[in-house]
Amino acid sequence: MNAEVHHATLRNGMRLLARRNTANPAFSLQISFAAGAVGDPRGKVGLANFARALLTKGTARHSAAWIAEKIDSLGLELGFSSGRHTLGLSARVLAENLLPALKLIREIIAEPQPPAEEFEKMRARIATAIRRRLDDPASVATETLAGMIYGTRHPYGRHSQGTLKSIEKISLDDILGFYEESIEPGAAIAVIVGDVEPDGAANLAGETVGRWKGGGEFALEPPKSVELPVEPQRRFIAMPEKTLNDVALGYQGIRRLDPDYHALQIGNTVLGRLSLGGRIGQRVRDREGMAYYAYTGFDAGVGAGPFVFRAGVAPQNVDRAVEIALEEMRSASVEGITAEEMEDAVLYLSGGVARQVETNAGMALTLLSQEIFGLGDDHYLRYGSILRELTLDDVNAALAKHLHPDKYCLAVAGAEV
């Protein structure tokens, strides 16, 4: 694949990245708008997600049925996602249908106008999804933990899907207002990867999504950080009809642009990711046989997301599983990891990035992430070297700094002992 990434700014302010790959006949398109759940107004949490779900349910010119038929006729794979800070579009289509696909996408994102009946249908679907979420111990534990760490008024302390109460307060006018204020071309970054000359990609984009008039700016602001708890905070959510418990333990972690990001990535891989769960997983699940799953992770994004330990265990094993996780966290923060463990983690992480960019979709997502965080077009090429340039002391210093086995929040949901 040609290593060069071409950048352009369309006349409406949309930023475009294009990369040619002659080996794959299908094009992948990613568009990210600076329009995530962090902007949901108080009392109407879930607005961005609700609006995202309605984007293919009608435009100023066509119905949801017409859009669905058009998507099928083009062989177009099209989906929308809503996150904390961004609303994303993901598409895949064969080369011969790229132009009409871009025209359809332009209509969907530039002229969304779902009718009232589609709005109410979607409200019912989202309500059903929320009820399922509230009946899932893993979701309940994770959501409770977020609220404990950040507080329910912090954008990271609430679920982007909203609540049954909040989605009832959202009106169709709220949805249309969201589109008008947030889904703007200047607030978007687009990436196209496929077999087309970069100038050709820019021309196609310019004649389709580039004709969309509007303003906006792609700017993502991290929300305010929170303090670590002075001492452990614990909460149990009883779900009597369940037979297992889901454990979520954590605290505020780091941002993606934190200088310790890569070192902590390596350390966390050893602690709770490598070989189906790292040190913690091997003890909790493999040696003591008490967990159905066990892992650690940190959600480093625009803001400081949570560092978490997650596990699914029988009720009588909850305390022991938590004890083991904290023991391994203390060991990693005090004694660190070994050179052999670090080498395994670097190979694992480097291989994951190499596999991701093998596909057009993976490459498009990688380029988009690099652009959002200002990492440079060649960051994925340098990624392995960045990891290998770190020393064992660097990694162990990051673990000592960012692991807090005595300042955490713990949420457990499921059956009572």
C-alpha positions in Angstrom: 0.0 0.0 0.0 1.3 3.4 -1.0 2.6 5.1 2.2 1.5 8.6 1.3 -1.6 10.2 2.8 -3.0 13.1 1.0 -4.8 15.9 2.8 -7.3 18.4 1.5 -9.8 20.8 2.9 -13.1 20.9 0.9 -14.7 24.3 0.2 -17.2 23.8 3.0 -14.4 23.3 5.6 -14.5 19.4 5.8 -11.1 18.0 6.2 -10.3 15.0 3.9 -7.6 12.4 4.1 -7.1 10.0 1.1 -4.9 7.0 0.7 -4.6 4.7 -2.3 -4.7 0.9 -2.0 -4.7 -0.9 -5.4 -5.0 -4.3 -3.8 -8.6 -4.0 -2.6 -11.6 -3.3 -4.8 -13.8 -2.0 -2.0 -13.5 1.5 -0.7 -13.8 2.4 3.0 -15.0 5.7 4.2 -14.9 7.1 7.8 -16.3 10.4 8.8 -16.1 11.8 12.3 -18.1 14.8 13.6 -17.3 16.7 16.7 -20.7 15.9 18.1 -20.6 13.4 20.9 -22.5 12.7 24.1 -20.5 15.2 26.1 -22.7 17.9 24.6 -26.0 16.3 25.7 -28.0 18.9 27.7 -28.8 18.2 31.3 -32.1 16.3 31.5 -31.8 15.1 27.9 -28.9 12.7 28.1 -28.9 10.4 25.1 -29.7 13.1 22.6 -26.6 12.5 20.5 -27.2 8.8 20.4 -30.9 9.2 19.6 -30.0 11.6 16.7 -27.4 9.2 15.4 -29.9 6.4 15.3 -32.3 8.4 13.2 -29.9 9.5 10.5 -31.1 6.9 8.0 -34.8 7.3 8.8 -35.6 10.1 6.4 -34.3 13.2 4.7 -35.9 16.3 3.3 -36.5 14.4 0.0 -36.7 10.7 0.8 -38.2 8.2 3.2 -36.5 5.6 5.4 -37.8 2.9 3.0 -36.3 4.6 0.0 -32.9 5.1 1.8 -32.9 1.4 2.8 -33.6 0.3 -0.7 -30.9 2.6 -2.1 -28.3 1.3 0.4 -29.1 -2.3 -0.7 -29.0 -1.6 -4.4 -25.6 0.0 -4.1 -24.2 -2.9 -2.0 -23.3 -0.2 0.5 -22.4 -1.1 4.1 -23.3 2.0 6.1 -23.4 2.5 9.9 -23.4 5.3 12.4 -21.9 5.4 15.9 -22.1 7.8 18.8 -19.3 8.2 21.4 -18.4 10.6 24.1 -16.9 13.2 21.8 -17.7 12.2 18.3 -20.5 10.9 16.0 -19.1 8.6 13.4 -20.0 7.3 10.0 -18.5 4.1 8.6 -19.1 2.9 5.0 -17.8 0.3 2.6 -18.7 0.1 -1.1 -17.2 -1.3 -4.3 -15.4 1.1 -6.6 -18.1 1.2 -9.3 -20.6 2.5 -6.7 -18.5 5.0 -4.9 -19.9 8.1 -6.6 -23.6 7.3 -6.0 -22.8 6.1 -2.5 -21.1 9.5 -1.7 -24.2 11.3 -3.1 -26.5 9.2 -0.9 -24.3 9.8 2.2 -24.2 13.5 1.4 -28.1 13.6 1.4 -28.3 11.6 4.7 -25.9 13.8 6.7 -26.7 17.1 5.1 -30.5 16.8 4.9 -31.7 14.6 7.8 -35.4 15.0 8.5 -36.9 12.0 10.1 -40.7 12.0 10.3 -42.6 11.9 13.6 -43.5 8.2 13.2 -39.9 7.2 12.7 -38.9 9.3 15.7 -41.4 7.5 18.0 -40.5 4.1 16.7 -36.8 4.8 17.5 -37.7 6.1 20.9 -39.4 2.7 21.6 -36.4 0.8 20.3 -34.0 2.8 22.4 -36.2 2.3 25.5 -36.1 -1.4 24.8 -32.3 -1.3 24.6 -32.1 0.6 27.9 -34.2 -2.0 29.6 -31.9 -4.7 28.3 -28.9 -2.7 29.6 -30.5 -2.4 33.0 -31.0 -6.2 33.1 -27.4 -7.0 32.3 -25.1 -7.2 35.4 -22.0 -6.3 33.4 -23.6 -3.1 32.0 -25.0 -2.2 35.4 -21.7 -2.7 37.2 -19.8 -0.6 34.5 -22.4 2.2 34.5 -22.5 2.3 38.3 -18.7 2.5 38.4 -18.6 5.4 36.0 -21.0 7.3 38.1 -18.9 6.6 41.2 -15.7 7.7 39.6 -16.9 10.9 37.9 -20.3 11.7 39.4 -23.5 11.6 37.4 -23.3 15.2 36.2 -19.9 14.6 34.6 -20.2 13.6 30.9 -18.1 10.5 31.6 -20.3 9.5 34.5 -23.4 8.9 32.5 -24.4 6.5 29.8 -24.5 7.9 26.3 -27.7 6.0 25.6 -29.5 8.0 28.3 -32.1 6.8 30.7 -35.8 5.9 30.3 -36.6 9.2 31.9 -34.2 11.3 29.8 -35.2 9.9 26.4 -38.9 10.7 27.2 -37.9 14.3 27.4 -36.3 14.4 24.0 -38.4 15.8 21.3 -38.2 15.7 17.5 -37.3 19.4 17.6 -34.4 18.5 19.8 -33.2 16.0 17.3 -33.5 18.5 14.4 -31.8 21.2 16.5 -28.9 18.8 17.1 -28.5 18.2 13.4 -28.5 21.9 12.6 -26.0 22.8 15.3 -23.7 19.8 15.4 -23.7 17.9 12.1 -21.9 20.5 10.0 -19.2 20.0 7.3 -16.6 22.1 9.1 -17.0 20.0 12.2 -16.0 16.8 10.2 -13.0 14.8 9.3 -13.4 12.3 6.4 -11.0 9.5 5.4 -11.2 7.5 2.1 -9.0 4.5 1.5 -9.3 2.5 -1.8 -8.1 2.2 -5.4 -8.3 5.8 -6.5 -5.8 8.5 -7.0 -5.8 11.0 -4.1 -6.8 13.9 -6.5 -9.6 11.7 -7.8 -10.8 11.1 -4.2 -10.7 14.8 -3.5 -12.7 15.5 -6.6 -15.3 12.9 -5.8 -15.7 14.2 -2.3 -15.8 17.8 -3.5 -18.6 17.0 -5.9 -20.7 15.2 -3.3 -20.1 15.9 0.4 -18.2 19.0 -0.6 -21.4 20.6 -2.0 -22.9 20.5 1.5 -23.0 24.1 2.7 -22.4 25.0 6.3 -19.8 25.9 8.9 -18.6 24.4 12.1 -15.2 23.4 13.5 -13.7 20.1 14.5 -12.7 20.9 18.1 -12.7 18.4 21.0 -12.3 19.7 24.5 -11.5 17.3 27.4 -13.9 17.6 30.3 -12.7 18.5 33.8 -10.7 15.9 35.6 -11.8 14.5 38.9 -10.0 13.6 42.1 -9.2 10.0 43.1 -11.2 8.7 46.1 -9.4 9.2 49.4 -10.2 5.6 50.3 -11.9 2.7 48.5 -15.6 3.2 47.7 -17.8 0.1 47.3 -21.3 -0.4 46.0 -23.4 -3.5 45.5 -26.4 -3.6 43.2 -28.6 -6.6 43.9 -30.2 -8.3 40.9 -31.9 -11.3 42.6 -32.8 -13.1 39.4 -29.2 -13.4 38.4 -26.9 -16.3 39.3 -23.5 -14.6 38.7 -21.8 -11.3 39.7 -20.0 -8.8 37.5 -17.2 -6.8 39.1 -16.1 -3.4 37.9 -13.2 -1.7 39.8 -11.5 1.4 38.8 -10.6 5.1 38.9 -9.9 8.0 36.6 -7.0 7.1 34.3 -5.1 9.2 31.7 -5.7 11.0 28.4 -4.5 9.7 25.0 -1.9 12.4 24.8 -0.5 11.8 28.3 3.3 11.2 28.0 3.0 7.9 29.8 0.4 6.5 27.4 2.6 4.0 25.6 4.4 2.9 28.7 1.1 2.3 30.5 -0.2 0.5 27.4 2.7 -2.0 27.8 2.3 -2.3 31.5 -1.5 -2.8 31.3 -1.0 -5.5 28.7 1.2 -7.4 31.1 -1.1 -6.8 34.0 -4.5 -7.6 32.5 -4.5 -8.3 28.8 -1.8 -10.6 27.5 -2.7 -14.3 27.1 -6.3 -13.9 27.9 -6.0 -11.7 30.9 -2.4 -11.1 31.8 -1.2 -11.6 35.4 -4.6 -11.0 36.9 -6.5 -13.2 34.4 -4.0 -16.0 34.9 -4.5 -16.0 38.7 -8.2 -15.3 38.9 -9.3 -17.4 36.0 -6.7 -20.0 35.2 -5.0 -20.8 38.6 -7.9 -20.4 40.9 -10.7 -21.1 38.4 -13.1 -18.5 39.8 -13.8 -16.2 36.9 -15.6 -16.5 33.6 -13.6 -13.5 32.4 -11.0 -11.2 33.9 -9.1 -8.3 32.4 -7.9 -4.7 32.9 -8.1 -1.8 30.6 -7.8 2.0 30.4 -9.9 4.2 28.2 -7.5 6.9 27.2 -9.2 9.4 24.9 -9.8 13.1 24.5 -10.3 13.2 28.3 -9.0 11.0 31.1 -11.2 7.9 30.9 -11.3 5.2 33.5 -8.7 2.5 34.3 -10.8 -0.6 35.1 -10.6 -4.2 36.3 -13.5 -6.3 35.1 -14.5 -9.8 36.0 -17.4 -12.2 36.0 -17.5 -14.5 39.0 -19.8 -16.6 41.2 -21.1 -14.6 44.2 -18.9 -16.4 46.7 -15.8 -15.5 44.7 -16.2 -11.8 44.4 -14.1 -10.8 47.4 -11.3 -13.1 46.5 -11.3 -12.0 42.9 -11.0 -8.4 43.9 -8.3 -9.2 46.5 -6.2 -10.9 43.8 -6.6 -8.0 41.4 -5.5 -5.5 44.0 -2.6 -7.8 45.0 -1.4 -7.9 41.4 -1.9 -4.1 41.0 0.3 -3.5 44.1 2.9 -5.9 42.9 3.1 -4.2 39.5 3.2 -0.8 41.0 6.0 -1.6 43.5 8.0 -4.4 41.8 7.1 -3.7 38.2 7.1 -6.1 35.3 10.0 -8.1 33.9 12.0 -7.6 30.7 10.6 -10.8 29.2 7.0 -9.7 30.0 7.7 -6.3 28.4 9.1 -7.9 25.2 6.0 -10.1 24.9 3.7 -7.1 25.4 5.5 -5.1 22.7 5.2 -7.9 20.2 1.5 -8.3 21.0 0.7 -4.6 20.7 2.8 -4.1 17.6 1.2 -7.1 15.9 -2.3 -5.8 16.7 -1.6 -2.5 14.9 0.0 -4.3 11.9 -3.1 -6.5 11.6 -5.5 -3.6 11.8 -4.0 -1.6 8.9 -4.1 -4.7 6.6 -7.7 -3.8 5.6 -9.0 -0.6 4.1 -11.5 -0.2 7.0 -8.7 -0.7 9.5 -6.4 1.8 7.7 -9.2 4.4 7.5 -9.9 4.1 11.2 -6.2 4.3 12.0 -5.7 7.4 9.9 -8.8 9.0 11.4 -7.6 8.4 15.0 -4.1 9.8 14.1 -5.7 12.9 12.6 -8.0 13.5 15.6 -5.1 13.3 18.1 -2.5 15.0 15.9 -0.2 12.0 15.9 1.1 12.3 12.3 0.3 10.2 9.2 3.1 7.8 9.9 2.4 7.1 13.6 1.2 3.5 12.9 4.5 2.9 11.0 6.5 4.3 14.0 4.4 2.6 16.6 6.6 -0.5 17.1 9.7 1.7 17.3 8.0 4.0 19.8 7.3 1.0 22.1 10.8 -0.4 21.6 12.4 2.9 22.5 10.8 2.7 26.0 12.9 1.2 28.7 11.8 -1.2 31.4 12.3 1.6 33.9 10.0 3.8 31.8 7.2 1.2 32.0 7.6 0.4 35.6 7.7 4.1 36.5 4.4 4.6 34.6 2.9 1.7 36.5 4.1 3.1 39.8 2.6 6.5 39.0 -0.8 5.4 37.5 -1.8 2.3 39.5 -3.8 3.1 42.6 -4.7 -0.1 44.4 -5.8 1.8 47.5 -7.8 4.6 45.8 -10.5 3.0 43.8 -14.2 2.6 43.3 -15.8 -0.9 43.2 -19.2 -1.7 41.8 -20.6 -5.3 41.9 -23.9 -6.2 40.3 -25.7 -9.5 40.4 -26.8 -12.2 42.8 -26.4 -11.9 46.5 -24.4 -14.5 48.4 
